[in-house]
């Protein structure tokens, strides 16, 4: 499907400075601009000499005379991920990557015709068309039941590395050993361990087809028409998995904490080829024109993850929240807390003993409204990071994108007859709600209908 122009325009307008912050590049103010270490992974600097100019929304590397990295947010993301920017190869992946990092909803436009399935059971279209003109339907992931079963088997075959255990149990997150076990945090396996793990999964009778994060790749010098030349792999190389659950307690997706930049990614595996006229053909016409050079980059059999909400219950209920048990069968609440991120939502649920929804991004709130209406919830608490309202580092005095998302979310909830409470706190006590709570402090609550303010108390 074609990306909507409004979505593309939104990505082009993304602040380079905010993108660098979200990518954990720690920009530091220097006069009217900010400096970071060059995003080019091949450029090693002793001091940060890549300048970001917020007013021009432009970055430029000056370290060692400059490595060539410069431009807007799209180019910044590309340099960080590819070590260069080639519009023919990187443009689409860059704007989708930025959307993932910034929590911007991907929007498509236009009707789809000449549908071609992208999985390994696909058949050729009835009318032969050039590959670049065939409209392709986005692959749908398997059912929540299938994903939950396969993800649980997979995670139980993965270890938790000591460095990740220390992060989770240490002062940064403060999970207990019991929580780590029940939540199924596991490290991404090494590339040498992946084949054996996936073989065990398949030997247990599981098909990995259309499970986000699992993908088939073509062997070096392999023949795409020979099924024996394809092998299963995973779309992650480092970090640890954070399971994301739906309202029925099923693990429907996995988020990956990378330990690098970007800080979090989805365990996702969109195929880049379709079976057309009995031949695996690149969906990108440019890659198809250079087919022989790009064969080793072929991927099939996977599915995109999307960006689902994370439904979190307090740890005390995890043992009774078995897969297939609807949230309303174990937790009755007319008030739900909404914040951003998997760790933030999980930590907040445990400390506050509340039902929490974790947004996959500040702008990805639209699924919340019908969900809470179906649950019979009439009051929502919004707890966005403090930079939504105030930030010393922002030219505008706040993170405008987060502020706008918060305002639009609140207006929609109010228009649907819900009561909306806003939680705020001093940014010196922590940027996010989890930081605040882990420091043993509580926010102030503002009723957006009555403007009444009161301190929050833990029941």
RODO-2510 file (C-alpha; in nm, 4 decimals, decimal comma):
residues 459
     n   res          X          Y          Z
     1     x     0,0000     0,0000     0,0000
     2     x     0,1043     0,3586    -0,0609
     3     x     0,2066     0,5654     0,2368
     4     x    -0,0227     0,8638     0,2910
     5     x     0,1298     1,1991     0,2009
     6     x     0,0162     1,3399     0,5347
     7     x     0,2207     1,0695     0,7114
     8     x     0,5255     1,1403     0,4941
     9     x     0,4917     1,5131     0,5662
    10     x     0,4755     1,4387     0,9399
    11     x     0,8005     1,2406     0,9228
    12     x     0,9737     1,5155     0,7234
    13     x     0,8777     1,7604     0,9988
    14     x     1,0233     1,5483     1,2813
    15     x     1,2756     1,7381     1,4893
    16     x     1,6317     1,6106     1,4460
    17     x     1,6976     1,7063     1,8080
    18     x     1,4007     1,5081     1,9414
    19     x     1,4923     1,2116     1,7214
    20     x     1,8485     1,2167     1,8581
    21     x     1,7080     1,2217     2,2122
    22     x     1,4731     0,9297     2,1411
    23     x     1,7667     0,7380     1,9919
    24     x     1,9501     0,7896     2,3227
    25     x     2,2284     0,9979     2,1618
    26     x     2,2301     1,2449     2,4553
    27     x     2,2519     1,5812     2,2750
    28     x     2,4224     1,8500     2,4836
    29     x     2,3541     2,2191     2,4423
    30     x     2,6331     2,4343     2,2989
    31     x     2,5241     2,7920     2,2409
    32     x     2,2220     2,7997     2,0101
    33     x     2,2821     2,4438     1,8877
    34     x     2,3351     2,0972     2,0336
    35     x     2,6184     1,8502     1,9884
    36     x     2,6214     1,4710     1,9722
    37     x     2,8739     1,2130     1,8693
    38     x     2,8394     1,1602     1,4961
    39     x     2,5566     0,9135     1,4192
    40     x     2,7781     0,7506     1,1544
    41     x     2,8852     0,4223     1,3253
    42     x     3,2082     0,4205     1,1216
    43     x     3,3103     0,7656     1,2457
    44     x     3,4775     0,7458     1,5845
    45     x     3,5189     1,0803     1,7601
    46     x     3,6974     1,1666     2,0830
    47     x     3,4566     1,4535     2,1441
    48     x     3,1020     1,5147     2,0139
    49     x     3,1409     1,7331     1,7045
    50     x     2,8169     1,6686     1,5203
    51     x     2,6009     1,9815     1,5527
    52     x     2,2203     1,9888     1,5556
    53     x     2,0600     2,3254     1,4831
    54     x     1,6974     2,3150     1,6105
    55     x     1,5870     2,6308     1,4313
    56     x     1,6999     2,4995     1,0921
    57     x     1,6120     2,1401     1,1908
    58     x     1,9449     2,0316     1,0466
    59     x     2,2481     1,8341     1,1608
    60     x     2,6040     1,8440     1,0322
    61     x     2,9112     1,6447     1,1313
    62     x     3,2255     1,8571     1,1694
    63     x     3,4420     1,6015     1,3516
    64     x     3,7762     1,5500     1,1782
    65     x     3,6654     1,7792     0,9007
    66     x     3,3316     1,6033     0,8651
    67     x     3,2445     1,2562     0,7389
    68     x     2,9615     1,3700     0,5108
    69     x     2,6789     1,3066     0,7559
    70     x     2,4337     1,5961     0,7456
    71     x     2,0729     1,6783     0,6702
    72     x     1,7262     1,6294     0,8197
    73     x     1,5800     1,3641     1,0506
    74     x     1,5497     1,1094     0,7683
    75     x     1,9176     1,1405     0,6897
    76     x     2,0110     1,1361     1,0588
    77     x     1,8284     0,8045     1,1099
    78     x     1,9832     0,6594     0,7937
    79     x     2,3373     0,7566     0,8888
    80     x     2,2863     0,6018     1,2318
    81     x     2,1515     0,2763     1,0915
    82     x     2,3309     0,2362     0,7569
    83     x     2,6389     0,4555     0,7841
    84     x     2,5198     0,6535     0,4796
    85     x     2,2105     0,7881     0,3110
    86     x     2,1009     0,6589    -0,0282
    87     x     1,7475     0,7804    -0,1112
    88     x     1,6900     0,4907    -0,3497
    89     x     1,7690     0,2316    -0,0834
    90     x     1,7023     0,3956     0,2505
    91     x     1,4169     0,6440     0,2184
    92     x     1,1153     0,4236     0,2920
    93     x     1,2914     0,2227     0,5615
    94     x     1,4067     0,5466     0,7218
    95     x     1,0637     0,7051     0,7462
    96     x     0,9160     0,3824     0,8860
    97     x     1,2061     0,3558     1,1287
    98     x     1,1538     0,7128     1,2476
    99     x     0,7825     0,6435     1,2939
   100     x     0,8735     0,3492     1,5174
   101     x     1,1218     0,5498     1,7248
   102     x     0,8941     0,8533     1,7605
   103     x     0,5707     0,6606     1,8143
   104     x     0,4034     0,8044     1,5029
   105     x     0,1195     0,6033     1,3525
   106     x     0,1877     0,4789     0,9982
   107     x    -0,0944     0,5826     0,7643
   108     x    -0,1623     0,4397     0,4177
   109     x    -0,3874     0,5676     0,1418
   110     x    -0,5500     0,4396    -0,1736
   111     x    -0,7329     0,1202    -0,2598
   112     x    -0,5502    -0,2077    -0,3110
   113     x    -0,6001    -0,4014    -0,6299
   114     x    -0,4343    -0,7051    -0,7807
   115     x    -0,3770    -0,8481    -0,4343
   116     x    -0,0824    -1,0832    -0,3953
   117     x    -0,0126    -1,2722    -0,0731
   118     x     0,3361    -1,2417     0,0611
   119     x     0,3765    -1,5648     0,2534
   120     x     0,5217    -1,8939     0,1383
   121     x     0,1817    -2,0220     0,0243
   122     x     0,1307    -1,7310    -0,2150
   123     x     0,0183    -1,7912    -0,5695
   124     x     0,0837    -1,5817    -0,8741
   125     x    -0,1730    -1,3178    -0,9753
   126     x    -0,4201    -1,4166    -1,2427
   127     x    -0,2971    -1,1388    -1,4708
   128     x     0,0743    -1,1047    -1,5250
   129     x     0,2006    -0,7585    -1,4266
   130     x     0,5432    -0,6030    -1,3779
   131     x     0,6633    -0,6475    -1,0214
   132     x     0,6770    -0,2749    -0,9523
   133     x     0,3069    -0,2349    -1,0385
   134     x     0,1598    -0,5212    -0,8421
   135     x    -0,0273    -0,3914    -0,5376
   136     x     0,0588    -0,6049    -0,2381
   137     x    -0,1454    -0,6576     0,0740
   138     x     0,0402    -0,6267     0,4000
   139     x     0,0980    -0,9667     0,5547
   140     x    -0,1208    -1,0437     0,8541
   141     x     0,0352    -1,2073     1,1559
   142     x    -0,1092    -1,5339     1,2831
   143     x    -0,3746    -1,5372     1,5556
   144     x    -0,3066    -1,4164     1,9090
   145     x    -0,3439    -1,7756     2,0279
   146     x    -0,0716    -1,8969     1,7890
   147     x     0,1621    -1,6088     1,8678
   148     x     0,1219    -1,6589     2,2434
   149     x     0,1921    -2,0309     2,2267
   150     x     0,4971    -1,9964     2,0008
   151     x     0,6438    -1,6958     2,1824
   152     x     0,6170    -1,8724     2,5184
   153     x     0,7931    -2,1809     2,3802
   154     x     1,0576    -1,9620     2,2204
   155     x     1,1225    -1,7549     2,5333
   156     x     1,1529    -2,0668     2,7454
   157     x     1,4303    -2,1823     2,5117
   158     x     1,6194    -1,8544     2,5573
   159     x     1,8412    -1,7686     2,8541
   160     x     1,8587    -1,4421     3,0461
   161     x     2,2127    -1,3112     3,0340
   162     x     2,3639    -1,1791     3,3604
   163     x     2,4009    -0,8252     3,2243
   164     x     2,0294    -0,8098     3,1441
   165     x     1,9325    -0,9645     3,4766
   166     x     2,1391    -0,6969     3,6530
   167     x     1,9581    -0,4217     3,4648
   168     x     1,6149    -0,5642     3,5432
   169     x     1,6765    -0,6395     3,9110
   170     x     1,9101    -0,3478     3,9779
   171     x     1,8264     0,0105     4,0789
   172     x     1,7312     0,1142     3,7250
   173     x     1,4208    -0,1141     3,7075
   174     x     1,3944    -0,2770     4,0532
   175     x     1,2023    -0,5848     3,9405
   176     x     1,2016    -0,8790     4,1817
   177     x     1,3300    -1,2220     4,0798
   178     x     0,9711    -1,3471     4,0830
   179     x     0,8586    -1,0699     3,8496
   180     x     1,1406    -1,1386     3,6061
   181     x     1,0396    -1,5064     3,5966
   182     x     0,6657    -1,4470     3,5548
   183     x     0,7054    -1,1704     3,2981
   184     x     0,9313    -1,3941     3,0849
   185     x     1,2122    -1,1467     3,0226
   186     x     1,4741    -1,3275     2,8146
   187     x     1,7898    -1,2296     2,6258
   188     x     1,8069    -1,2329     2,2478
   189     x     2,0020    -1,5494     2,1677
   190     x     2,3355    -1,5301     1,9905
   191     x     2,3443    -1,6014     1,6191
   192     x     2,5228    -1,9280     1,6913
   193     x     2,2419    -2,0404     1,9249
   194     x     1,9514    -1,9338     1,7039
   195     x     1,9512    -2,2337     1,4607
   196     x     1,9287    -2,4910     1,7407
   197     x     1,6554    -2,2973     1,9226
   198     x     1,4443    -2,2591     1,6109
   199     x     1,4947    -2,6241     1,5208
   200     x     1,3624    -2,7269     1,8631
   201     x     1,0590    -2,5053     1,8057
   202     x     0,9875    -2,6630     1,4690
   203     x     1,0571    -3,0135     1,6018
   204     x     0,7813    -2,9506     1,8577
   205     x     0,5384    -2,9224     1,5676
   206     x     0,5313    -2,5430     1,5346
   207     x     0,5290    -2,3521     1,2080
   208     x     0,7048    -2,0165     1,2314
   209     x     0,5328    -1,8798     0,9243
   210     x     0,3708    -1,5374     0,9788
   211     x     0,4867    -1,5071     1,3397
   212     x     0,6383    -1,1565     1,3760
   213     x     1,0124    -1,1640     1,4367
   214     x     1,0798    -1,4966     1,2657
   215     x     1,1905    -1,4800     0,9043
   216     x     1,3310    -1,6994     0,6274
   217     x     1,6524    -1,5853     0,4629
   218     x     1,8266    -1,7068     0,1515
   219     x     2,1603    -1,8811     0,1909
   220     x     2,4674    -1,7226     0,0346
   221     x     2,4685    -1,8112    -0,3359
   222     x     2,1312    -1,9793    -0,2814
   223     x     1,8610    -2,0299    -0,5425
   224     x     1,5309    -1,8640    -0,4397
   225     x     1,3337    -2,1330    -0,6211
   226     x     1,4938    -2,4071    -0,4094
   227     x     1,3196    -2,4320    -0,0705
   228     x     1,6270    -2,6050     0,0757
   229     x     1,8257    -2,2851     0,0219
   230     x     1,6066    -2,0921     0,2659
   231     x     1,6652    -2,1014     0,6413
   232     x     1,4773    -1,9614     0,9405
   233     x     1,6291    -1,6847     1,1496
   234     x     1,5164    -1,4075     1,3844
   235     x     1,4969    -1,0315     1,3327
   236     x     1,7048    -0,9310     1,6352
   237     x     2,0735    -0,9556     1,7189
   238     x     2,1174    -0,8018     2,0635
   239     x     1,9385    -0,6976     2,3822
   240     x     1,6514    -0,8678     2,5598
   241     x     1,2853    -0,9404     2,4890
   242     x     0,9969    -0,7667     2,6652
   243     x     0,6701    -0,9597     2,6165
   244     x     0,3650    -0,7489     2,5245
   245     x     0,0277    -0,8877     2,6369
   246     x    -0,3258    -0,8271     2,5146
   247     x    -0,6484    -0,8025     2,7160
   248     x    -0,6694    -1,1840     2,7294
   249     x    -0,3271    -1,2247     2,8895
   250     x    -0,1702    -1,3569     2,5698
   251     x     0,1793    -1,2617     2,4581
   252     x     0,0958    -1,1161     2,1189
   253     x     0,4233    -0,9401     2,0374
   254     x     0,7781    -0,8981     2,1620
   255     x     0,9585    -0,5690     2,2087
   256     x     1,3390    -0,5703     2,2113
   257     x     1,5438    -0,3526     2,4465
   258     x     1,8580    -0,3207     2,2339
   259     x     2,0940    -0,1556     2,4781
   260     x     2,1887     0,0783     2,1937
   261     x     2,0206     0,3015     1,9404
   262     x     1,7318     0,2984     1,8859
   263     x     1,6694     0,1975     2,2454
   264     x     1,3646    -0,0182     2,1675
   265     x     1,2567    -0,1962     1,8507
   266     x     0,9757    -0,4354     1,7654
   267     x     1,0493    -0,8015     1,7013
   268     x     0,9159    -0,7687     1,3482
   269     x     0,9833    -0,9377     1,0158
   270     x     0,8037    -0,7917     0,7160
   271     x     0,8876    -0,9957     0,4017
   272     x     1,0512    -0,8062     0,1184
   273     x     0,9606    -1,0511    -0,1600
   274     x     0,6397    -1,1883    -0,3128
   275     x     0,5799    -1,4959    -0,5275
   276     x     0,4929    -1,3621    -0,8726
   277     x     0,4700    -1,5856    -1,1797
   278     x     0,6305    -1,8654    -0,9746
   279     x     0,9329    -1,6499    -0,8931
   280     x     1,0253    -1,4798    -0,5678
   281     x     1,0370    -1,1129    -0,6631
   282     x     1,1535    -0,8134    -0,4596
   283     x     0,8693    -0,5822    -0,3611
   284     x     1,1062    -0,2905    -0,4197
   285     x     1,1433    -0,2333    -0,7944
   286     x     1,4932    -0,0880    -0,7521
   287     x     1,6156    -0,3957    -0,5656
   288     x     1,4506    -0,6164    -0,8277
   289     x     1,6349    -0,4366    -1,1090
   290     x     1,9581    -0,5222    -0,9266
   291     x     1,8273    -0,8653    -0,8341
   292     x     2,1465    -1,0709    -0,8527
   293     x     2,3349    -0,8281    -0,6317
   294     x     2,0565    -0,8304    -0,3715
   295     x     1,9650    -1,2001    -0,3529
   296     x     2,1248    -1,2450    -0,0115
   297     x     1,8881    -0,9791     0,1263
   298     x     1,5715    -1,1727     0,0388
   299     x     1,3319    -1,2346     0,3295
   300     x     1,0037    -1,4230     0,3333
   301     x     0,7746    -1,6062     0,5731
   302     x     0,7611    -1,3363     0,8394
   303     x     0,5065    -1,0723     0,9377
   304     x     0,5159    -0,7172     1,0745
   305     x     0,4526    -0,6685     1,4431
   306     x     0,2458    -0,3520     1,4303
   307     x     0,2503    -0,1506     1,7525
   308     x    -0,0001    -0,2992     2,0003
   309     x    -0,0910    -0,1719     2,3444
   310     x     0,0625    -0,3435     2,6453
   311     x    -0,2055    -0,4503     2,8943
   312     x    -0,0564    -0,4842     3,2419
   313     x    -0,1991    -0,6132     3,5689
   314     x    -0,0225    -0,5907     3,9073
   315     x     0,2263    -0,8692     3,9677
   316     x     0,0038    -1,0294     4,2301
   317     x    -0,2463    -1,1197     3,9589
   318     x     0,0028    -1,2617     3,7086
   319     x    -0,0320    -1,6163     3,8430
   320     x    -0,4093    -1,6189     3,7826
   321     x    -0,4024    -1,4286     3,4543
   322     x    -0,3616    -1,7331     3,2347
   323     x    -0,3673    -1,6997     2,8547
   324     x    -0,7264    -1,6746     2,7349
   325     x    -0,8544    -1,5172     3,0573
   326     x    -1,0071    -1,1774     2,9838
   327     x    -0,8795    -0,8908     3,1936
   328     x    -1,2288    -0,8083     3,3272
   329     x    -1,2565    -1,1589     3,4747
   330     x    -0,9724    -1,0928     3,7191
   331     x    -0,9646    -0,7152     3,7598
   332     x    -1,2607    -0,4832     3,7934
   333     x    -1,1798    -0,1144     3,7605
   334     x    -1,3626     0,1948     3,6442
   335     x    -1,0321     0,3831     3,6363
   336     x    -0,7273     0,2928     3,4259
   337     x    -0,3830     0,4475     3,4099
   338     x    -0,2288     0,5119     3,0662
   339     x     0,1416     0,5778     3,0165
   340     x     0,4008     0,5109     2,7471
   341     x     0,6270     0,2087     2,7142
   342     x     0,6461    -0,1484     2,8342
   343     x     0,8774    -0,1029     3,1326
   344     x     0,6999     0,2112     3,2475
   345     x     0,3571     0,0482     3,2377
   346     x     0,4734    -0,2703     3,4114
   347     x     0,6633    -0,0947     3,6901
   348     x     0,3732     0,1467     3,7469
   349     x     0,1177    -0,1366     3,7674
   350     x     0,3256    -0,3183     4,0284
   351     x     0,3910    -0,0178     4,2518
   352     x     0,0453     0,1382     4,2269
   353     x    -0,1489    -0,1906     4,2226
   354     x    -0,3491    -0,0632     3,9235
   355     x    -0,4477    -0,1793     3,5795
   356     x    -0,2228     0,0018     3,3310
   357     x    -0,2151     0,0413     2,9538
   358     x     0,1277     0,0986     2,8002
   359     x     0,1208     0,2936     2,4747
   360     x     0,3742     0,1805     2,2123
   361     x     0,4347     0,5481     2,1350
   362     x     0,2962     0,8785     2,2548
   363     x     0,0843     0,9171     1,9413
   364     x    -0,0449     0,5589     1,9326
   365     x    -0,3481     0,6063     2,1590
   366     x    -0,6405     0,5564     1,9199
   367     x    -0,6894     0,1890     2,0141
   368     x    -0,7400     0,2875     2,3781
   369     x    -1,0827     0,4484     2,3354
   370     x    -1,2813     0,1499     2,1988
   371     x    -1,0941    -0,0863     2,4301
   372     x    -1,1778     0,0911     2,7562
   373     x    -1,5345     0,1556     2,6392
   374     x    -1,5785    -0,2189     2,5923
   375     x    -1,4424    -0,2742     2,9442
   376     x    -1,6888    -0,0265     3,0936
   377     x    -1,4177     0,2145     3,2091
   378     x    -1,5315     0,5739     3,2561
   379     x    -1,2202     0,7437     3,3922
   380     x    -0,8661     0,7505     3,2544
   381     x    -0,5448     0,8788     3,4085
   382     x    -0,2867     1,0104     3,1627
   383     x     0,0747     1,0011     3,2851
   384     x     0,3025     1,1175     3,0035
   385     x     0,6680     1,2104     3,0525
   386     x     0,7291     1,5535     3,2053
   387     x     0,8722     1,6989     2,8835
   388     x     0,5178     1,6978     2,7453
   389     x     0,4559     2,0057     2,9596
   390     x     0,7986     2,1457     3,0413
   391     x     1,1547     2,1010     2,9224
   392     x     1,4544     2,3268     2,9683
   393     x     1,6291     2,1718     2,6676
   394     x     1,3533     2,2433     2,4138
   395     x     1,3434     2,5694     2,2229
   396     x     0,9644     2,5773     2,2640
   397     x     0,9885     2,5020     2,6370
   398     x     0,8356     2,1571     2,5962
   399     x     0,8350     1,8561     2,3651
   400     x     0,5759     1,9851     2,1186
   401     x     0,5096     1,6462     1,9592
   402     x     0,4398     1,4782     2,2936
   403     x     0,2327     1,7769     2,4095
   404     x     0,0166     1,7671     2,0959
   405     x    -0,0365     1,3921     2,1307
   406     x    -0,1405     1,4368     2,4936
   407     x    -0,3844     1,7172     2,4093
   408     x    -0,5453     1,5251     2,1236
   409     x    -0,5778     1,2123     2,3376
   410     x    -0,7373     1,4011     2,6254
   411     x    -0,9795     1,5871     2,3972
   412     x    -1,0932     1,2618     2,2378
   413     x    -1,1548     1,0987     2,5751
   414     x    -1,3490     1,3997     2,7015
   415     x    -1,5558     1,4106     2,3821
   416     x    -1,6472     1,0448     2,4439
   417     x    -1,7884     1,1334     2,7854
   418     x    -1,5000     1,0031     2,9949
   419     x    -1,3446     1,1712     3,2950
   420     x    -0,9778     1,2479     3,2368
   421     x    -0,7155     1,2968     3,5056
   422     x    -0,3670     1,4277     3,4308
   423     x    -0,0730     1,3273     3,6490
   424     x     0,2132     1,5750     3,6748
   425     x     0,5302     1,6008     3,8828
   426     x     0,8549     1,7896     3,9096
   427     x     1,0891     1,6869     3,6287
   428     x     1,3763     1,6882     3,8794
   429     x     1,2147     1,3829     4,0409
   430     x     1,2219     1,1883     3,7140
   431     x     1,1257     1,2262     3,3517
   432     x     0,8925     0,9250     3,3418
   433     x     0,6341     0,7911     3,5849
   434     x     0,8508     0,4886     3,6589
   435     x     1,1434     0,7132     3,7558
   436     x     0,9174     0,9047     3,9934
   437     x     0,7677     0,5952     4,1554
   438     x     1,1004     0,4176     4,1941
   439     x     1,2288     0,7231     4,3805
   440     x     0,9405     0,6708     4,6294
   441     x     0,7542     0,9839     4,5212
   442     x     0,4007     1,0373     4,3884
   443     x     0,2509     1,2774     4,1340
   444     x    -0,0154     1,5459     4,1570
   445     x    -0,3508     1,4726     3,9935
   446     x    -0,5441     1,7305     3,7884
   447     x    -0,9071     1,6714     3,6886
   448     x    -0,9313     1,8111     3,3349
   449     x    -1,3050     1,8755     3,3679
   450     x    -1,3123     2,0502     3,7036
   451     x    -0,9463     2,1701     3,7176
   452     x    -0,9325     2,0362     4,0713
   453     x    -0,5856     1,9331     4,1911
   454     x    -0,4941     1,6844     4,4618
   455     x    -0,1962     1,4687     4,5614
   456     x    -0,2057     1,1067     4,4468
   457     x    -0,2189     0,8403     4,7142
   458     x    -0,1537     0,4670     4,6847
   459     x    -0,4595     0,2745     4,8014
***
